[in-house]
Amino acid sequence: VSAAMNELKPCAPLSLKHVLAQEVVKGLQAVSDSLVRYNAMRMLRGNESSLFLSLCQAFIEVT
């Protein structure tokens, strides 16, 4: 996603820069909120817990 957004940077009109940035932040916040809710509502077993942790770490690295 990050690479695709970087490719579009030169193409986007400057007037959309702020609006697009807000939408990206809202999308990332929605994913973050979903991960927090999922973790709070589910009891994960050993393997599931490590996979969920890997997912969260990947999300943090990308954002």
C-alpha positions in Angstrom: 0.0 0.0 0.0 2.8 2.4 0.9 4.6 1.8 -2.4 1.4 2.3 -4.3 0.7 5.6 -2.5 4.3 6.7 -3.2 3.8 6.1 -6.9 0.6 8.3 -6.9 2.3 11.2 -5.1 3.3 13.1 -8.2 -0.1 12.6 -9.8 -2.3 13.9 -7.0 -3.5 17.5 -7.2 -2.1 19.5 -4.3 -5.7 20.4 -3.3 -6.4 16.8 -2.4 -3.2 16.3 -0.3 -4.8 17.2 3.0 -8.1 15.3 2.3 -6.2 12.1 1.2 -3.9 12.3 4.2 -7.0 12.5 6.5 -8.5 9.5 4.8 -5.4 7.4 5.2 -5.1 8.3 8.9 -8.8 7.4 9.4 -8.3 4.1 7.6 -5.2 3.2 9.7 -7.1 4.2 12.9 -10.0 1.9 11.9 -7.6 -1.0 11.5 -5.9 -0.2 14.8 -9.3 0.0 16.6 -10.3 -3.3 15.1 -7.2 -5.0 16.3 -7.6 -3.6 19.8 -11.3 -4.7 19.9 -10.4 -8.2 18.5 -7.7 -8.7 21.1 -10.1 -7.5 23.9 -13.0 -9.8 22.9 -11.2 -13.0 22.0 -9.3 -15.5 24.1 -6.5 -16.6 21.8 -4.7 -19.9 22.2 -0.9 -20.2 22.1 -0.4 -20.4 18.4 -3.2 -17.9 17.6 -1.7 -15.4 20.1 1.7 -15.5 18.5 0.2 -15.1 15.0 -1.9 -12.1 16.3 1.2 -10.6 17.8 3.0 -11.0 14.4 0.1 -9.3 12.7 0.2 -6.4 15.1 4.0 -6.1 14.6 3.6 -6.1 10.8 0.9 -3.4 11.1 3.2 -1.2 13.2 6.1 -1.6 10.9 4.0 -0.6 7.9 2.5 2.4 9.5 
